[in-house]
Amino acid sequence: VQLQASGGGLVQAGGSLRLSCTASRRLSSINNMGWYRQAPGKQRELVARITSIGITNYADSVKGRFTISRDTAKNTVFLQMNSLKPEDTAVYYCNADLGWGAYWGQGTQVTVSS
């Protein structure tokens, strides 16, 4: 599975960004699609995930601010990030969990200035 992520950038605190991740196979064939992030000096953490049937879950730190969604016709998953905070600054990675294996997209940098 190949994953192509895009949409990162520099934004001021309180602003918004939308990340996109396009998979090389149908989303219905992928157990979970997720967004993870890794800040400097920290471990990679799950931000949001959506299952093949559309069930979503979020890290507590982003609940109410971030929304994960998908366009199955385009094999694309989105992460809408609102009310961004400086602590959201990280490299964001798209992940596809097929059950028997997981794949990562290239990271996209999100920087939130205070």
C-alpha positions in Angstrom: 0.0 0.0 0.0 1.3 3.4 -0.9 0.2 6.5 1.0 0.6 10.0 -0.2 0.1 12.7 2.4 -0.2 16.4 1.9 -1.5 19.6 3.5 0.9 20.5 6.2 2.3 24.0 6.7 2.8 26.9 9.1 -0.2 28.4 10.8 -0.9 30.7 13.7 -2.4 29.5 16.9 -6.2 29.3 16.5 -5.9 28.6 12.8 -6.9 25.6 10.7 -5.2 23.1 8.4 -6.5 20.1 6.5 -4.3 17.1 5.8 -5.0 14.6 3.1 -3.8 11.1 2.6 -4.5 9.1 -0.6 -4.1 5.4 -0.5 -3.2 3.2 -3.5 -6.1 0.7 -2.7 -9.7 0.9 -1.7 -10.3 2.2 1.8 -12.9 -0.6 2.3 -10.0 -3.1 2.1 -8.0 -1.3 4.9 -9.0 -2.1 8.5 -8.1 1.3 9.9 -6.7 4.5 8.4 -5.1 6.8 10.9 -3.1 9.9 11.5 -0.2 9.9 13.9 2.1 12.6 14.9 5.6 12.9 16.3 7.0 16.0 17.9 10.7 16.5 18.5 12.0 14.4 21.3 8.6 12.6 21.7 7.2 9.3 20.7 4.9 8.9 17.8 1.3 9.1 19.0 -2.1 8.3 17.5 -4.1 11.4 16.7 -7.2 10.0 15.0 -8.4 6.9 13.3 -11.2 5.8 11.1 -12.2 2.2 10.5 -13.3 0.6 7.2 -16.9 1.1 8.3 -16.4 4.7 9.3 -16.1 4.5 13.1 -13.8 7.2 14.4 -11.7 7.7 17.5 -9.5 10.5 18.6 -6.7 11.3 21.1 -8.1 13.2 24.1 -5.8 16.1 23.2 -7.6 16.8 19.9 -11.2 15.8 20.6 -13.5 18.6 19.6 -10.8 20.3 17.5 -9.8 17.7 14.9 -12.1 15.7 12.6 -11.1 12.7 10.5 -13.2 11.9 7.5 -12.8 10.1 4.2 -13.8 10.1 0.5 -14.0 6.5 -0.4 -14.4 7.3 -4.1 -11.0 8.9 -4.0 -9.4 6.5 -1.5 -8.6 9.6 0.5 -8.7 10.3 4.3 -8.7 13.8 5.6 -7.7 15.3 9.0 -9.4 18.7 9.5 -7.5 20.5 12.3 -9.2 23.5 13.9 -8.2 25.7 16.8 -4.6 24.7 16.4 -2.3 25.1 19.3 1.5 25.3 19.4 1.6 21.9 21.1 0.1 20.5 17.9 3.4 21.2 16.2 4.7 17.9 14.9 5.3 15.8 11.8 2.1 14.1 10.9 2.0 10.6 9.4 -0.7 8.8 7.6 -1.1 5.1 8.5 -2.9 2.2 6.9 -3.5 -0.9 9.1 -4.5 -3.9 7.0 -4.5 -6.2 10.0 -1.7 -8.3 8.7 0.6 -5.4 8.2 0.8 -1.6 8.5 2.1 1.0 6.1 3.2 4.6 6.6 3.1 7.6 4.3 5.7 10.2 4.3 5.4 12.7 7.1 4.0 16.2 6.6 5.2 19.0 8.9 2.6 21.0 10.8 3.9 24.1 12.7 1.7 26.2 14.9 3.2 29.5 16.0 2.0 31.3 19.1 
